[in-house]
Amino acid sequence: MNVNELIHYVNQTYHAAPEYLWADYPQTFVFRHANNRKWFGVGMEVERSKLGLPGEGPTFLLDVKTGPIIGGSYLGQPGITKAWHMNKNHWLGVLLDGSAEDQTIKELLDVSYSLTE
């Protein structure tokens, strides 16, 4: 799943559009619940080296809320890493570079959406 596919999926499934909150970071956005305004996803470009990934340059990451038990069961799967800029005990990072399975991304979005209702 790439960024455009993610945005389309979230819009169709959760009726949430990305909100671009930071002028200094035009690629960074959040997905929020309409009723309580809590974030259930944060999309951003992060330098690969900051995530401990091989290669140079940025990659696109989606942070989702999971909690320590659920999150621990996904760590180590392809395309799943520790969150960036969020509490690493309660959030996971999902690479949107094709390495994470689409079904895994959808499962994690469901978990994040439920935990932030």
C-alpha positions in Angstrom: 0.0 0.0 0.0 1.3 3.4 -0.9 0.4 6.8 0.6 -2.4 7.5 -2.0 -3.9 4.1 -1.5 -3.8 4.5 2.3 -5.6 7.9 2.1 -8.3 6.4 -0.2 -8.7 3.4 2.1 -9.0 5.5 5.3 -11.4 7.9 3.6 -13.6 5.0 2.5 -13.4 2.9 5.6 -13.3 5.5 8.5 -14.6 8.6 6.7 -11.4 10.5 7.7 -9.4 12.7 5.4 -5.7 13.6 6.1 -5.2 16.8 8.0 -2.0 18.6 7.2 -1.2 20.5 10.4 2.4 21.7 10.0 3.5 24.1 7.3 7.1 23.2 7.9 6.3 19.5 7.2 4.0 19.6 4.2 4.1 15.8 3.8 3.1 15.1 7.4 -0.6 14.5 8.2 -2.9 13.0 10.8 -6.1 11.0 10.6 -8.6 11.8 13.3 -11.9 10.6 14.6 -14.7 13.0 13.6 -16.4 12.8 17.0 -13.5 13.1 19.5 -10.7 14.5 17.3 -8.2 11.9 18.6 -5.5 10.8 16.2 -5.6 7.2 15.0 -2.8 7.6 12.4 0.1 9.9 11.7 1.8 9.8 8.3 5.2 11.3 7.7 8.5 11.1 5.8 11.3 9.9 8.0 15.0 9.4 7.2 15.7 5.7 6.9 18.8 6.1 9.1 16.5 7.4 12.0 14.5 4.2 11.8 17.6 2.0 11.7 16.8 1.0 8.1 19.4 0.4 5.4 19.8 2.8 2.6 19.7 6.5 2.3 17.0 9.1 2.1 13.5 9.3 3.4 10.7 6.7 3.6 7.1 7.2 4.3 5.9 5.9 7.7 2.4 5.6 9.2 2.3 5.5 13.0 -0.7 3.7 14.5 -1.8 3.1 18.1 -1.5 -0.5 19.2 -0.6 -0.9 22.8 2.4 -2.9 24.1 0.9 -6.4 23.8 -0.6 -6.1 20.3 2.3 -4.0 19.1 4.8 -6.6 20.2 3.1 -9.3 18.2 3.6 -7.3 15.0 7.2 -6.1 15.5 9.5 -8.1 13.3 7.0 -8.6 10.5 8.0 -7.1 7.2 7.4 -3.3 7.0 6.7 -3.0 10.8 9.0 -0.9 12.9 8.9 1.1 16.1 6.9 4.3 15.8 8.6 7.6 15.1 7.8 10.7 17.2 5.1 8.8 19.2 5.3 6.7 22.4 7.0 3.5 21.3 5.2 1.4 23.9 1.8 2.3 22.5 2.4 3.1 18.8 3.9 1.2 15.9 5.3 2.4 12.6 4.2 0.9 9.3 6.4 1.5 6.2 4.4 2.5 3.2 7.0 1.2 0.7 5.3 -2.0 -0.2 7.1 -4.1 2.4 4.1 -4.4 4.8 1.2 -6.5 3.7 -1.9 -4.5 2.9 -4.0 -6.8 5.2 -1.5 -6.1 8.0 -1.9 -2.3 7.5 -5.7 -2.6 7.5 -5.6 -4.7 10.7 -3.4 -2.2 12.4 -5.6 0.7 11.3 -8.6 -1.1 12.8 -6.8 -1.6 16.1 -5.7 2.0 16.2 -9.2 3.3 15.3 -10.7 1.1 18.0 -8.2 2.1 20.7 -8.7 5.8 20.1 -12.6 5.9 20.0 
